[in-house]
Amino acid sequence: MNNFADRLREALSMKGISQAELSRRTGIGRNSISDYLKAKYEAKQDNLLLLANALDVNEAWLMGLDVDMEKTTITSIYDQLNPDRQKRVTEFAIRELNEQKGLASFPNSDFDATHTLAAHRVDEDHISSPEEIDDLKSFLDDLIEKDKKKHKD
């Protein structure tokens, strides 16, 4: 069972969805869905996406490719990670989002650019490494440049 019609039939059966309901969910005519199931023709890309989304299956699987039936989403991958790796993914995503928004990010920290930057040391006995000092200088330089650009506009 690896052609479009067979996969569509299997997904409908597994999800307990009728042809009429699939038509309603996708906006694709009942006759077209019936023709798909009879293998008269296969759905074009736009309808394939509608069908896959309505059936909550992987588009490539629905086309007959040898892949998992279930969609792979970032959430499904994240949920499989252990807590330490989830934290790393979240930190990375926050940095990427801040960069996309044009916000400064502080390397290797939980610092969120939407918070106020305070100039104090929590651990008075901690001696900063040259790398930490360089990161801080770079961060401050970025803030100064972004502030200059903001005030020029």
N, CA, C and O of each residue as an XYZ file, in Angstrom:
612
protein
N       0.856     -1.179      0.000
C       0.000      0.000      0.000
C       0.899      1.237      0.000
O       1.359      1.693      1.047
N       1.134      1.765     -1.198
C       2.012      2.916     -1.235
C       1.594      3.961     -2.253
O       2.370      4.867     -2.557
N       0.368      3.855     -2.794
C      -0.041      4.928     -3.705
C      -0.968      5.904     -2.992
O      -1.465      5.639     -1.897
N      -1.180      7.017     -3.635
C      -1.959      8.100     -3.034
C      -3.347      7.635     -2.600
O      -3.766      7.903     -1.474
N      -4.060      6.941     -3.483
C      -5.431      6.505     -3.166
C      -5.452      5.599     -1.936
O      -6.293      5.764     -1.052
N      -4.529      4.647     -1.884
C      -4.467      3.736     -0.738
C      -4.145      4.486      0.556
O      -4.739      4.223      1.602
N      -3.196      5.423      0.470
C      -2.816      6.182      1.661
C      -3.976      7.069      2.132
O      -4.226      7.188      3.331
N      -4.664      7.675      1.199
C      -5.810      8.512      1.554
C      -6.890      7.672      2.233
O      -7.455      8.083      3.246
N      -7.171      6.518      1.684
C      -8.159      5.604      2.260
C      -7.733      5.178      3.675
O      -8.548      5.162      4.597
N      -6.466      4.838      3.830
C      -5.950      4.409      5.136
C      -6.074      5.531      6.170
O      -6.484      5.289      7.305
N      -5.721      6.749      5.777
C      -5.799      7.879      6.709
C      -7.240      8.154      7.110
O      -7.524      8.406      8.281
N      -8.146      8.108      6.149
C      -9.566      8.307      6.461
C     -10.048      7.264      7.462
O     -10.748      7.586      8.422
N      -9.670      6.031      7.231
C     -10.085      4.936      8.119
C      -9.493      5.097      9.517
O     -10.204      4.972     10.513
N      -8.202      5.372      9.588
C      -7.541      5.499     10.889
C      -8.063      6.678     11.693
O      -8.153      6.610     12.919
N      -8.404      7.754     11.004
C      -8.876      8.957     11.690
C     -10.383      8.933     11.907
O     -10.922      9.788     12.610
N     -11.073      7.951     11.305
C     -12.528      7.853     11.454
C     -13.264      9.021     10.811
O     -14.260      9.511     11.344
N     -12.762      9.461      9.660
C     -13.347     10.612      8.966
C     -14.009     10.126      7.677
O     -13.427      9.336      6.933
N     -15.207     10.595      7.424
C     -15.908     10.234      6.191
C     -15.442     11.124      5.045
O     -14.813     12.160      5.258
N     -15.761     10.703      3.836
C     -15.436     11.512      2.666
C     -16.130     12.874      2.751
O     -15.548     13.907      2.422
N     -17.386     12.848      3.198
C     -18.150     14.095      3.310
C     -17.494     15.038      4.317
O     -17.395     16.240      4.075
N     -17.046     14.489      5.447
C     -16.394     15.314      6.464
C     -15.066     15.854      5.945
O     -14.721     17.008      6.202
N     -14.325     15.028      5.220
C     -13.059     15.484      4.639
C     -13.315     16.614      3.643
O     -12.560     17.585      3.587
N     -14.362     16.483      2.875
C     -14.743     17.536      1.932
C     -15.059     18.832      2.676
O     -14.634     19.911      2.262
N     -15.803     18.721      3.768
C     -16.156     19.900      4.555
C     -14.913     20.543      5.162
O     -14.777     21.766      5.144
N     -14.001     19.727      5.700
C     -12.791     20.256      6.352
C     -11.821     20.921      5.371
O     -11.119     21.870      5.720
N     -11.795     20.408      4.144
C     -10.801     20.892      3.182
C     -11.351     21.875      2.157
O     -10.602     22.664      1.582
N     -12.662     21.825      1.931
C     -13.244     22.636      0.867
C     -13.089     21.994     -0.503
O     -13.441     22.594     -1.518
N     -12.563     20.778     -0.531
C     -12.417     20.029     -1.781
C     -13.746     19.316     -2.037
O     -14.324     18.733     -1.120
N     -14.227     19.362     -3.270
C     -15.511     18.755     -3.612
C     -15.557     17.254     -3.324
O     -14.542     16.562     -3.406
N     -16.748     16.765     -2.987
C     -16.920     15.329     -2.710
C     -16.541     14.479     -3.915
O     -15.949     13.409     -3.768
N     -16.884     14.960     -5.108
C     -16.555     14.184     -6.308
C     -15.050     14.050     -6.494
O     -14.558     12.999     -6.905
N     -14.326     15.119     -6.190
C     -12.866     15.057     -6.311
C     -12.288     14.054     -5.323
O     -11.406     13.270     -5.674
N     -12.781     14.078     -4.094
C     -12.289     13.128     -3.093
C     -12.617     11.702     -3.516
O     -11.788     10.804     -3.370
N     -13.800     11.496     -4.029
C     -14.189     10.179     -4.521
C     -13.258      9.741     -5.657
O     -12.823      8.591     -5.705
N     -12.959     10.666     -6.565
C     -12.042     10.352     -7.666
C     -10.644     10.025     -7.155
O      -9.984      9.136     -7.692
N     -10.185     10.736     -6.120
C      -8.877     10.426     -5.519
C      -8.878      8.994     -4.999
O      -7.932      8.241     -5.230
N      -9.936      8.625     -4.302
C     -10.018      7.293     -3.695
C     -10.139      6.186     -4.747
O      -9.725      5.053     -4.501
N     -10.691      6.497     -5.892
C     -10.810      5.534     -6.998
C      -9.538      5.527     -7.849
O      -9.448      4.791     -8.831
N      -8.568      6.340     -7.471
C      -7.287      6.466     -8.179
C      -7.466      6.964     -9.609
O      -6.666      6.643    -10.488
N      -8.523      7.756     -9.842
C      -8.700      8.352    -11.165
C      -7.617      9.385    -11.416
O      -7.107      9.510    -12.529
N      -7.270     10.127    -10.364
C      -6.155     11.063    -10.425
C      -5.709     11.389     -9.010
O      -6.407     11.097     -8.039
N      -4.532     12.000     -8.910
C      -3.987     12.370     -7.607
C      -4.170     13.863     -7.372
O      -4.258     14.649     -8.315
N      -4.225     14.233     -6.116
C      -4.396     15.637     -5.747
C      -3.163     16.436     -6.151
O      -2.032     15.963     -6.045
N      -3.407     17.647     -6.612
C      -2.301     18.570     -6.878
C      -1.785     19.090     -5.532
O      -2.398     18.864     -4.488
N      -0.663     19.780     -5.577
C       0.038     20.179     -4.357
C      -0.834     20.956     -3.372
O      -0.783     20.694     -2.170
N      -1.633     21.908     -3.861
C      -2.449     22.706     -2.938
C      -3.495     21.844     -2.230
O      -3.721     21.996     -1.029
N      -4.133     20.938     -2.979
C      -5.119     20.059     -2.347
C      -4.455     19.004     -1.474
O      -5.011     18.594     -0.455
N      -3.265     18.567     -1.875
C      -2.531     17.599     -1.066
C      -2.249     18.181      0.323
O      -2.387     17.486      1.330
N      -1.861     19.437      0.370
C      -1.601     20.102      1.649
C      -2.880     20.184      2.477
O      -2.863     19.916      3.679
N      -3.984     20.552      1.839
C      -5.273     20.616      2.550
C      -5.654     19.248      3.121
O      -6.092     19.148      4.267
N      -5.486     18.212      2.324
C      -5.828     16.855      2.770
C      -4.936     16.414      3.930
O      -5.423     15.901      4.937
N      -3.631     16.618      3.782
C      -2.687     16.213      4.827
C      -2.981     16.942      6.137
O      -2.939     16.338      7.209
N      -3.277     18.230      6.053
C      -3.584     18.989      7.269
C      -4.888     18.525      7.898
O      -4.968     18.377      9.118
N      -5.902     18.295      7.091
C      -7.195     17.856      7.621
C      -7.098     16.474      8.261
O      -7.795     16.181      9.232
N      -6.227     15.628      7.709
C      -6.062     14.265      8.232
C      -4.933     14.172      9.255
O      -4.722     13.123      9.863
N      -4.215     15.269      9.439
C      -3.084     15.332     10.360
C      -2.059     14.238     10.067
O      -1.638     13.490     10.949
N      -1.674     14.176      8.783
C      -0.650     13.219      8.352
C       0.434     13.959      7.579
O       0.245     15.092      7.135
N       1.552     13.302      7.431
C       2.683     13.829      6.690
C       2.337     13.861      5.194
O       1.880     12.863      4.638
N       2.558     15.011      4.551
C       2.262     15.135      3.117
C       3.029     14.117      2.283
O       2.471     13.515      1.365
N       4.300     13.924      2.597
C       5.119     12.982      1.830
C       4.566     11.564      1.957
O       4.545     10.813      0.981
N       4.121     11.203      3.150
C       3.513      9.883      3.344
C       2.258      9.755      2.492
O       2.051      8.730      1.842
N       1.426     10.780      2.491
C       0.182     10.760      1.725
C       0.473     10.601      0.229
O      -0.312      9.982     -0.490
N       1.581     11.147     -0.237
C       1.963     11.015     -1.653
C       2.473      9.609     -1.970
O       2.628      9.253     -3.138
N       2.733      8.810     -0.931
C       3.193      7.448     -1.167
C       4.659      7.213     -0.876
O       5.175      6.124     -1.128
N       5.338      8.219     -0.349
C       6.759      8.047     -0.048
C       6.951      7.217      1.221
O       6.052      7.120      2.056
N       8.116      6.630      1.350
C       8.423      5.752      2.482
C       8.915      6.576      3.675
O      10.099      6.572      4.011
N       7.968      7.284      4.305
C       8.252      8.096      5.486
C       7.170      7.802      6.520
O       6.171      7.149      6.215
N       7.373      8.285      7.743
C       6.371      8.091      8.783
C       5.075      8.796      8.415
O       5.072      9.856      7.790
N       3.983      8.178      8.818
C       2.672      8.760      8.563
C       2.469     10.039      9.363
O       1.862     10.993      8.875
N       2.977     10.059     10.592
C       2.778     11.206     11.468
C       3.630     12.386     11.020
O       4.755     12.226     10.548
N       3.062     13.568     11.182
C       3.810     14.791     10.904
C       4.903     14.946     11.948
O       4.714     14.596     13.113
N       6.027     15.463     11.532
C       7.085     15.798     12.472
C       7.032     17.293     12.696
O       7.221     18.079     11.768
N       6.773     17.681     13.932
C       6.715     19.106     14.260
C       7.807     19.421     15.271
O       8.336     18.526     15.931
N       8.127     20.664     15.380
C       9.130     21.081     16.353
C       8.683     20.711     17.763
O       9.505     20.361     18.609
N       7.388     20.790     18.010
C       6.865     20.450     19.335
C       7.035     18.965     19.625
O       7.404     18.588     20.738
N       6.768     18.121     18.634
C       6.903     16.679     18.861
C       8.365     16.302     19.106
O       8.647     15.397     19.891
N       9.281     16.982     18.450
C      10.714     16.725     18.665
C      11.121     17.223     20.051
O      11.791     16.513     20.801
N      10.715     18.439     20.382
C      11.049     19.045     21.679
C      10.571     18.159     22.826
O      11.296     17.951     23.799
N       9.360     17.644     22.711
C       8.787     16.815     23.782
C       9.587     15.542     24.038
O       9.496     14.963     25.121
N      10.363     15.105     23.063
C      11.164     13.892     23.223
C      12.520     14.160     23.879
O      13.213     13.223     24.274
N      12.896     15.422     23.995
C      14.191     15.783     24.576
C      14.147     15.712     26.101
O      13.092     15.885     26.711
N      15.314     15.454     26.708
C      15.387     15.496     28.175
C      15.383     16.971     28.607
O      15.636     17.852     27.785
N      15.100     17.245     29.884
C      14.964     18.638     30.346
C      16.178     19.529     30.041
O      16.010     20.700     29.700
N      17.386     18.987     30.159
C      18.577     19.794     29.888
C      18.612     20.230     28.423
O      18.918     21.384     28.122
N      18.304     19.318     27.530
C      18.304     19.644     26.105
C      17.128     20.558     25.753
O      17.254     21.409     24.872
N      15.997     20.394     26.425
C      14.868     21.305     26.209
C      15.269     22.733     26.568
O      14.915     23.680     25.867
N      16.010     22.878     27.666
C      16.457     24.209     28.091
C      17.376     24.823     27.039
O      17.263     26.006     26.718
N      18.293     24.001     26.501
C      19.208     24.507     25.476
C      18.459     24.930     24.221
O      18.782     25.953     23.616
N      17.463     24.148     23.829
C      16.662     24.493     22.642
C      15.904     25.795     22.877
O      15.842     26.655     21.998
N      15.330     25.935     24.071
C      14.579     27.143     24.402
C      15.495     28.366     24.380
O      15.126     29.403     23.828
N      16.678     28.257     24.973
C      17.627     29.370     24.983
C      18.027     29.746     23.556
O      18.107     30.925     23.211
N      18.274     28.731     22.739
C      18.636     28.987     21.347
C      17.497     29.700     20.628
O      17.725     30.675     19.912
N      16.278     29.218     20.816
C      15.117     29.819     20.144
C      14.914     31.272     20.578
O      14.579     32.125     19.756
N      15.114     31.552     21.849
C      14.987     32.922     22.349
C      16.034     33.817     21.692
O      15.724     34.926     21.258
N      17.279     33.331     21.620
C      18.338     34.125     20.965
C      17.994     34.388     19.501
O      18.162     35.506     19.012
N      17.517     33.367     18.806
C      17.159     33.519     17.391
C      16.013     34.507     17.221
O      16.045     35.350     16.325
N      15.010     34.406     18.073
C      13.864     35.310     17.993
C      14.279     36.739     18.284
O      13.853     37.665     17.593
N      15.110     36.927     19.304
C      15.597     38.269     19.626
C      16.409     38.847     18.475
O      16.289     40.029     18.152
N      17.237     38.009     17.861
C      18.026     38.474     16.720
C      17.102     38.865     15.565
O      17.312     39.883     14.907
N      16.085     38.047     15.331
C      15.123     38.340     14.274
C      14.398     39.657     14.519
O      14.111     40.405     13.585
N      14.110     39.926     15.778
C      13.424     41.166     16.148
C      14.382     42.353     16.211
O      13.962     43.492     16.417
N      15.673     42.074     16.033
C      16.651     43.149     16.097
C      17.063     43.494     17.503
O      17.630     44.562     17.738
N      16.789     42.613     18.446
C      17.180     42.844     19.842
C      18.559     42.261     20.084
O      18.959     41.293     19.437
N      19.270     42.845     21.003
C      20.596     42.337     21.354
C      20.451     41.060     22.157
O      19.473     40.875     22.882
N      21.422     40.189     22.023
C      21.428     38.984     22.852
C      22.788     38.864     23.515
O      23.812     39.240     22.943
N      22.783     38.340     24.713
C      24.018     38.183     25.467
C      24.455     36.731     25.346
O      23.716     35.839     25.762
N      25.629     36.467     24.791
C      26.066     35.098     24.545
C      26.143     34.260     25.819
O      26.533     34.741     26.883
N      25.761     33.000     25.676
C      25.917     31.997     26.742
C      25.271     32.408     28.064
O      25.850     32.188     29.127
N      24.103     32.991     28.010
C      23.436     33.324     29.260
C      21.938     33.254     29.079
O      21.435     33.094     27.967
N      21.234     33.377     30.191
C      19.782     33.390     30.152
C      19.262     34.806     29.998
O      18.059     35.036     30.125
N      20.154     35.771     29.722
C      19.758     37.167     29.621
C      18.771     37.344     28.488
O      19.029     36.907     27.366
N      17.665     37.968     28.759
C      16.649     38.283     27.763
C      16.732     39.778     27.508
O      16.651     40.572     28.445
N      16.892     40.168     26.254
C      17.115     41.569     25.908
C      15.952     42.472     26.289
O      16.092     43.694     26.256
N      14.823     41.908     26.645
C      13.697     42.737     27.048
C      13.800     43.150     28.503
O      13.000     43.961     28.970
N      14.764     42.612     29.229
C      14.958     42.971     30.631
C      15.944     44.127     30.751
O      16.718     44.397     29.833
N      15.906     44.784     31.859
C      16.822     45.881     32.118
C      18.218     45.335     32.384
O      18.382     44.351     33.106
N      19.209     45.971     31.806
C      20.587     45.582     32.030
C      21.079     46.289     33.288
O      21.048     47.517     33.367
N      21.530     45.521     34.259
C      22.035     46.100     35.504
C      23.538     45.868     35.586
O      24.038     44.814     35.191
N      24.243     46.853     36.099
C      25.696     46.755     36.214
C      26.072     46.459     37.654
O      26.415     47.362     38.417
N      26.006     45.199     38.014
C      26.441     44.777     39.343
C      26.852     43.319     39.269
O      26.505     42.617     38.319
N      27.570     42.876     40.241
C      28.027     41.489     40.261
C      27.345     40.784     41.424
O      27.381     41.257     42.560
N      26.728     39.653     41.129
C      26.049     38.875     42.158
C      27.067     38.214     43.079
O      26.926     38.221     44.302
N      28.097     37.642     42.458
C      29.134     36.957     43.240
C      30.366     37.860     43.297
O      31.136     37.937     42.339
N      30.541     38.531     44.413
C      31.644     39.494     44.569
C      33.023     38.837     44.416
O      33.991     39.503     44.050
N      33.110     37.529     44.699
C      34.398     36.847     44.644
C      34.730     36.299     43.254
O      35.854     35.860     43.010
N      33.761     36.325     42.352
C      33.972     35.783     41.007
C      34.917     36.687     40.212
O      34.757     37.908     40.198
N      35.883     36.086     39.566
C      36.799     36.822     38.703
C      36.445     36.452     37.266
O      36.506     35.285     36.880
N      36.077     37.456     36.486
C      35.663     37.222     35.103
C      36.846     36.784     34.259
O      37.957     37.297     34.394
N      36.582     35.827     33.386
C      37.611     35.375     32.453
C      37.728     36.394     31.321
O      36.825     37.203     31.113
N      38.834     36.351     30.599
C      38.974     37.265     29.451
C      37.838     37.064     28.429
O      37.381     38.026     27.812
N      37.392     35.825     28.257
C      36.306     35.546     27.316
C      35.000     36.200     27.783
O      34.262     36.761     26.973
N      34.721     36.126     29.081
C      33.508     36.755     29.618
C      33.563     38.271     29.444
O      32.558     38.898     29.110
N      34.715     38.845     29.666
C      34.874     40.294     29.502
C      34.696     40.679     28.033
O      34.039     41.673     27.726
N      35.282     39.891     27.123
C      35.117     40.159     25.694
C      33.651     40.045     25.278
O      33.161     40.862     24.499
N      32.944     39.023     25.801
C      31.519     38.868     25.501
C      30.736     40.085     25.975
O      29.858     40.579     25.269
N      31.054     40.562     27.166
C      30.365     41.720     27.712
C      30.648     42.970     26.870
O      29.738     43.746     26.576
N      31.904     43.155     26.488
C      32.269     44.302     25.645
C      31.528     44.237     24.308
O      31.000     45.242     23.833
N      31.495     43.071     23.721
C      30.812     42.887     22.441
C      29.319     43.178     22.575
O      28.715     43.826     21.720
N      28.745     42.688     23.657
C      27.335     42.922     23.922
C      27.049     44.415     24.062
O      26.102     44.928     23.467
N      27.861     45.100     24.841
C      27.670     46.537     25.035
C      27.883     47.313     23.733
O      27.159     48.269     23.458
N      28.865     46.911     22.939
C      29.084     47.558     21.641
C      27.855     47.401     20.750
O      27.442     48.345     20.076
N      27.275     46.201     20.753
C      26.054     45.959     19.972
C      24.915     46.859     20.442
O      24.192     47.433     19.627
N      24.759     46.978     21.747
C      23.708     47.839     22.288
C      23.910     49.284     21.870
O      22.959     49.967     21.491
N      25.145     49.747     21.941
C      25.457     51.135     21.571
C      25.151     51.365     20.094
O      24.561     52.384     19.737
N      25.547     50.426     19.231
C      25.292     50.559     17.792
C      23.794     50.573     17.495
O      23.324     51.385     16.699
N      23.062     49.696     18.120
C      21.606     49.637     17.896
C      20.937     50.902     18.417
O      19.978     51.391     17.818
N      21.432     51.428     19.516
C      20.878     52.658     20.056
C      21.159     53.824     19.111
O      20.293     54.670     18.890
N      22.382     53.869     18.549
C      22.735     54.926     17.582
C      21.838     54.850     16.356
O      21.348     55.871     15.876
N      21.623     53.641     15.852
C      20.770     53.470     14.670
C      19.336     53.899     14.972
O      18.676     54.523     14.142
N      18.874     53.562     16.152
C      17.503     53.899     16.526
C      17.317     55.414     16.571
O      16.287     55.929     16.134
N      18.311     56.126     17.098
C      18.203     57.576     17.239
C      18.454     58.305     15.930
O      18.028     59.451     15.783
N      19.137     57.674     14.965
C      19.340     58.282     13.652
C      18.034     58.296     12.873
O      17.758     59.232     12.122
N      17.239     57.257     13.056
C      15.967     57.126     12.324
C      14.954     57.969     12.981
O      13.807     58.015     12.536
